[in-house]
Amino acid sequence: MNFELTDEQHDLRRAIRSVLAEECPPTLARAANEGDVRADDLWRTMVELDWPALSLPVELGGLGMTWVDQAVLLDELGRALAPVPYWATVTQFVPALLELGTVVQQERFVVPTVAGSSTGALAIDEGAGTWSLDGVRAEAVAQGDELVLSGIKRWVADGASATEIAVAVRLEGQLRVVVVPGASVSVTPLPPLDGTTRHADIGLDGVRLARDRLLGEGDAGRGLSRAIEAATLGVAVSMCGTCARILEMTRDYALAREQFGVPIGSFQAVKHKLADLHLDVQRATALGYFAALCVAEDDPRRTVAISMAKAAAGDAQRRAFQDGLQLHGGIGYTWEQDLHLFLRRAKVGDLQFGGASQHRRAVARAAMAGPVGAHK
């Protein structure tokens, strides 16, 4: 397993950062936080550059690149606070289709996302940001050639704007996933903590679907778990980019802000805080890219690696929130300072698909169970 980014991946990062510097300045994230602003122009640019197609199979219109390449993109999107449906569509909805859908279903629902004519979302259980399949209570009942749904899904990312939503339901005692048109559900947008990542509650009562919207055959537990892992990794890597930008902003402020005639960054206590935050961000980033490698190579360690990455990203955002805000002093609490935009994104990331403590417990359980593959 090669743990270094290639020259091509470094070039990809530079190209992505250059585009986002032009198309996604902090003013766009600020506008998203101040109102219900949609970054349609940015999304169109991303589609034209084939970013949603980056790691998708060539047979589905993708570029056939790896999850590591996608991690580079996610890292930069998090750094720029891009208010686009990339995460919900490419790292949440699409993995569910790739894991569970037939070839015909993948062509039907995935190909439009590559073309930018459709966006997606993933609705798992009835909790707020949880990642367990135990809480799935929404139901589907077969009536002739149709399925009739009931229940509610909470805290669905981009649930109010998604064209299609992959929904986990119970059908005849099995866990299954159905693809529901976004226009057919009742939507309750939730007040956003971070305006660049919108969430909504999705009502399913009375929704009728053709049976060809039921993904695959048999229980969907394993496939859906793998899709959730991809979604979790997408959020974790993005958080690393956001926290890295908070570190940069805090460092720059510490070098510019003077006290007693010298920059506050020259004080030892400030240096210690910046060094600790740097270590946390670097650790989370390394674990995120290792997890991306595991996904790219379908390494059996992927589940543990993703939980380690999410836990480390949560630790990094906690320190970034605490020390970044403190070292900015009073200016850090103001609406005019951009810092709060990044702190909001990092905090919401920690709430999605399990927080640091949940994933740390998952790693501990895996460690107590022994080496991967030792138990059957």
C-alpha positions, 0 to 999 in steps of 0.5 A, spaced: 500 500 500 503 506 497 501 511 502 504 517 498 500 522 494 502 521 486 505 527 482 498 527 479 494 527 485 498 533 487 497 536 481 489 535 482 489 538 488 492 544 485 487 545 480 481 544 485 484 549 489 485 554 484 478 553 481 475 553 488 479 560 490 475 563 484 468 560 484 467 559 492 470 565 496 468 565 503 463 570 501 459 564 498 459 560 504 457 567 508 451 568 503 449 561 504 449 562 512 445 568 511 439 565 507 437 560 503 442 561 497 443 555 492 450 555 489 448 553 482 453 556 478 459 552 482 455 546 482 455 547 474 462 548 474 463 542 478 459 538 473 463 541 467 469 539 470 467 532 471 468 532 479 462 528 481 464 523 476 471 522 479 471 516 482 465 513 479 466 506 474 467 508 467 461 504 465 457 509 468 460 515 465 465 516 471 472 517 470 474 511 474 479 514 478 480 512 486 477 514 492 484 517 494 483 522 488 476 523 491 479 524 498 483 530 495 477 533 492 473 532 499 479 535 502 479 541 498 471 542 498 471 542 506 477 547 506 473 552 501 466 550 505 463 549 498 455 549 499 454 544 494 450 537 494 457 533 492 457 529 499 449 527 499 450 525 492 456 522 491 459 520 497 452 518 500 447 516 495 451 513 490 455 508 494 448 505 496 446 504 489 453 501 487 453 497 493 445 494 492 443 496 485 442 492 479 446 494 473 440 497 470 438 501 477 445 503 477 444 506 470 438 509 471 440 513 478 447 514 478 448 516 470 444 522 471 448 524 477 454 524 473 451 529 468 449 533 473 441 532 472 440 529 478 442 530 485 441 524 491 441 523 498 441 518 503 436 517 509 438 511 514 434 511 520 430 516 525 435 519 529 439 525 528 445 524 525 446 517 527 449 511 523 446 505 526 442 500 522 438 498 528 434 504 528 430 503 522 423 503 523 420 506 516 416 501 513 414 498 506 408 494 504 407 490 498 401 492 494 400 489 488 406 492 483 407 497 488 410 499 495 407 503 500 411 507 505 410 509 512 415 513 517 419 519 517 427 520 516 430 525 520 436 529 519 437 528 512 443 531 508 440 535 502 433 532 503 429 538 501 433 539 494 435 532 492 432 529 486 432 522 488 433 519 496 435 512 497 431 510 503 432 504 508 426 501 510 423 494 513 420 490 508 417 483 510 422 483 516 428 485 511 432 491 511 431 494 504 433 500 500 428 504 496 429 510 491 424 515 492 423 521 488 424 527 492 418 530 489 413 525 492 415 526 500 413 531 505 419 535 507 420 539 513 427 543 512 431 544 519 434 550 522 441 550 520 447 550 524 451 551 518 448 554 512 452 550 507 450 543 509 442 543 509 438 538 513 431 536 513 426 531 516 423 527 510 415 524 511 414 517 507 407 516 509 402 514 503 408 514 498 407 509 493 413 506 489 413 502 483 417 495 485 423 497 480 425 502 485 427 497 490 434 496 490 437 489 489 434 482 492 435 480 499 437 483 506 441 490 504 444 490 511 451 489 509 451 493 503 448 499 506 453 498 512 458 499 506 455 505 503 454 508 510 462 507 511 463 511 505 459 516 507 462 517 514 469 517 510 466 523 506 465 527 512 471 525 515 476 527 510 472 534 508 472 536 516 480 535 515 480 540 510 476 545 514 480 544 520 486 545 516 483 552 514 481 554 521 489 552 523 491 557 517 487 562 519 489 562 527 496 562 525 495 568 520 491 572 526 497 570 531 502 573 527 498 579 525 495 581 532 500 584 536 500 585 544 506 588 548 509 590 541 510 583 539 506 578 535 502 574 540 504 568 536 511 569 539 508 567 546 510 560 548 503 558 550 500 560 543 505 556 540 503 550 544 496 551 542 498 552 535 502 546 535 497 541 538 492 543 533 497 542 527 498 535 530 491 533 531 489 536 524 495 532 521 493 526 524 486 526 522 488 527 515 493 521 515 488 517 518 483 519 513 487 518 507 489 511 509 482 510 510 481 512 503 486 507 501 483 502 504 476 503 500 480 504 494 483 497 495 477 494 498 482 492 504 479 488 510 481 494 515 476 499 511 471 499 517 476 500 523 480 505 518 474 509 517 472 509 524 479 511 526 479 517 521 472 519 523 474 519 531 480 523 529 477 528 525 472 529 531 478 530 535 481 535 531 474 539 530 474 540 537 481 543 538 480 547 532 473 550 535 476 551 542 483 554 541 481 557 534 476 561 537 480 563 544 486 565 540 482 569 535 480 573 542 474 577 541 474 578 534 473 571 533 466 571 536 463 577 531 459 575 525 464 579 521 469 574 522 469 568 517 472 564 523 465 562 525 463 559 518 468 554 518 467 552 526 460 551 524 462 546 518 467 542 522 462 542 528 456 539 524 461 534 520 462 531 527 455 530 528 454 526 522 454 519 521 457 518 529 461 523 533 468 521 535 466 518 541 461 513 538 467 511 533 472 511 538 468 505 541 467 502 535 475 502 534 475 499 541 470 493 540 474 491 534 481 491 537 478 487 543 475 482 538 482 481 535 486 482 528 481 482 522 480 476 519 481 472 526 474 470 527 469 468 523 
